[in-house]
Amino acid sequence: MKFKQSIFSIILLSALLASCGEEQSDSIDEISSVNADLEMVSGQEVDRFADVQVIRYDIVDFDKLTIDQKKLVYYMSQAGLEGRDIIFDQNNPYNLEIRHCIEQIVEKVKDEKGADWDNFLTYSKQMWFANGIHHHYGMDKFMPKFSKETFSTYVKKAGAKISEEAIEVIFNPAVAAKRKVKDANVDMIVKSANGFYGEGVTQSMVDEFYGKLADASNSRPVEHGLNSTLILKDGNLYEDVWKIDGKYGKAIKRIVYWLKKAVTVAENDQQGAALKKLIEYYQTGDLKTWDDYNILWAKSTEGDIDWINSFIEVYGDALGKRGTFESIVQITDFEASKQMQVVTENVQWFEDNSTLLPEHKKKDVKGVSYKVVQVASESGDASPSTPIGVNLPNNNWIRQEHGSKSVSLGNIISAYDKAGGPGILKEFANDQDEIDLATEHAYLAGKLHTALHEVVGHASGQINEGVGQPAETLRNYASTLEEARADLVGLYFIMDPEMIDLGLIKTLDVGKAEYDGYIRNGMMAQLQRLELGKSVEEEHMQNRQLVAAWVIEKGAKDNVVERIKKNGKTYFNINDYDKLRVLFGELLQEIQRIKSEGDYEAGKNLVETYGVKVDYALHKEVLERIEPLNLAPYRGFVNPVLVPVTDDSGEIIDIKIENNQSFVEQMLYYGKTYGNLD
């Protein structure tokens, strides 16, 4: 599960900080051998286009690693980047063809200028940032602001090739209009343009196919559908498995090549065993092997280096089955991890003192580990747009029996923190007291909520015996409800006096700052990400609106959260933080009941009633208030480049960090270096 930081909270954390600038390199063919001052690049703006700002992150204390640790980081980063092509194809079957054509044009057409060329470059950057031609968050297709004829001229000039079918996908608004459709009133599989399902496959076919595989009596089920494309073959449904001798085999072969190198420098036997099992999974595509790997990985907690690598998160599939490829390579930040270790040590206390019904509480929460990490490399669905926290494995029975790992991406959060400005806080906060509260406490509040969300939230609760997994029982609503559940755990406990006793905070004003920000974001600030009149479809946005709208409605009688109109502008003011906490606890209990009992209708009603529909007038107002601030609703990153230094015999003797590529340079560099799929 991922925890994605909202644009509101990101900018909130950044109220008093400014970014610095640095001149970019001119050539993709050469990467400067001069290491940048890593203390200075974090949060630096690299590019700005459409609704996106691209910034940098740094890697602190990399020089303190041993050579074998540096090699492990390098090998795992290469394994992740070798799979980058996969996410493009998963997002749409024409993405790779389109990307290859665009990259040839950007590289070879040097003398074009004017509005059409500027619009083409913006389209290219949007495509790279989203890992395809659909918006990474909103899922709608990017429509070019240049003509088909102009594009054909560029193609000819570059000597590039592209099919008529791909051109139709680019320019026809009716073709592949949305990457993922989450609308219970339509066939979500037919309407979605992603590459998870073959031609002619319908939602009813998918439901029937996996319904036959589901076994509610099996207490240790595999994640059916996680690593395959479901296609029609000779009139029958067939899973085209993603493995070394199957679909995506060329890329997976390269991933395995680097994983085998990583095994040779594993920090300990447990880490090496996990890597070997991951290799076996890529070779066989067997989902039982995937579970075996996740158990080994979850228990491997002793090393300084860790990774996330494979087909993992299911947000990209409307039915929540198929995992997108992602990779995160991480280095433990020991000092920061020590500060939050108390959360892990007291995870059973949190479970015992939550608002869950007794039968839905875990009696023995297993092996939850929590670390703050320095990201060293990201790829696939984790890049350029990245989460700020991750909790894995996703399979419920593994979490319950063997535990899970939670990480907070410390240098990513730090880069976000340094990149913003105070405008959005001043615009949406109800009064100066709220601004002061946020300025003083929002940074710690955000870190603590992330920790509680990942460590406690995703590890909390249990499914009733005989009830199937959420992907089967709650289907297309499972991800939204799970993210809401984890958020609510964090919200409930961040205002608990025990947080002070545990030494995590000094005052409950930290919790109040988080409550203020959560309501403002869930009801207003996040709406800047939607086109006027659109419904909310992305799971994290649905989750936040659901929680905020539900507690406001349920607390209306006591005026717990008041909607205020001042000078024609809307604000939300919390009148009673303690009562709001009680409401968060009540909603947490209900969502856990829904998950524990597999109550699809109740889950559907909750999401559709509170998480999907948008107040048109409020949405219009938010967009009007945001526009003068000139803020990018989305942020992402270029990655530092890890460069091996070798001796005369070719042996790696060091790994250097180079952090000066522009966004375009990095995208072209990745396309050339890691373009494994046709």
Secondary structure, 3 states (H helix, E strand, C coil): CEECCCHHHHHHHCCCCCCCCCCCCCCCCCCCCCCCCHHHHCCCEEEEECCEEEEECCCCCHHHCCHHHHHHHHHHHHHHHCCHHHHHHHHCCCHHHHHHHHHHHHHHCCCCCCHHHHHHHHHHHHHHHCCCCECCCCCEECCCCCCHHHHHHHHHHHCCCCCHHHHHHHHCCCCCCECCCCCCCCCHHHHCCCCCECCCCCHHHHHHHHHHHCCCCCCCCCCCCCCEEEEEECCEEEEEEECCCCECHHHHHHHHHHHHHHHCCCCCHHHHHHHHHHHHHHHHCCHHHHHHHHHHHHHCCCCCEEEEEEECCCCCCCCCCCCCEEEEEEEECHHHHHHHHHHHHCHHHHHHCCCCCHHHCCCCCCCEEEEEEEEEEEEECCCCCCCCEEEECCCHHHHHHHCEEEEEEHHHHHHHHHHCCCHHHHHHCCCHHHHHHHHHHHHHHHHHHHHHHHHHHCCCCCCCCCCCCHHHHCHHHHHHHHHHHHHHHHHHHHCCCHHHHCCCCCCCHHHHHHHHHHHHHHHCHHHHHCCCCCCCCCHHHHHHHHHHHHHHHHCCCCCCEEEEEECCEEEEEECCHHHHHHHHHHHHHHHHHHHHHCCHHHHHHHHHHHHHCCCHHHHHHHHHHHHHHCCCCEEEEECCEEEEEECCCCCEEEEEEECCCCHHHHHHHHHHHCCCCC
